[in-house]
Amino acid sequence: MAGEGAMSHAIQSLKFNRAQKRSQRRDKLNFTDYHSNHDDVGHDPIKSTPEQLEAIRLRMQAENKKRKKTQIILAILSFVVAIFLIYVISNMNWIGVQPNF
């Protein structure tokens, strides 16, 4: 009969997949394996002094201020360039078919 090889291969593949699925069920990890204290928010294994925390806070504030200043300058510059391009494009003398009024 035709197709016997293909059918036997399909049966063999299904058996293999079923066996793989059973082995995965046994190897599943518990919730305790996923949950640990070091992933929690606010967990700091390295204890920092208040002076170090203050220095970090000041450094982050300075970086944020610098970043915001560059963003504002970039926005203003892009606005000026856009206005300039609109002005240049609107005042161009187009060469081509001119209407006869």
C-alpha angles and dihedrals in degrees: 000000000000121000097027092123093051092048093049089050090051091051091048091049092050091051091050092049091049091051091049091051092052092050091050091055090056093048096051115127124234125244088256089062091058097042118070135155097240093067095055120111111257095021108134115179090185109064112220126205119238089249091056091048091050091050091050091048093050092047092050091049091052092049092049092049091050092048093049091049092053091047092052092048091049092049093050092046093050090048091053092047091049092051090048092050092049090050093049094047094047093051097047118119103230115216114212136062108006120196116246106228 
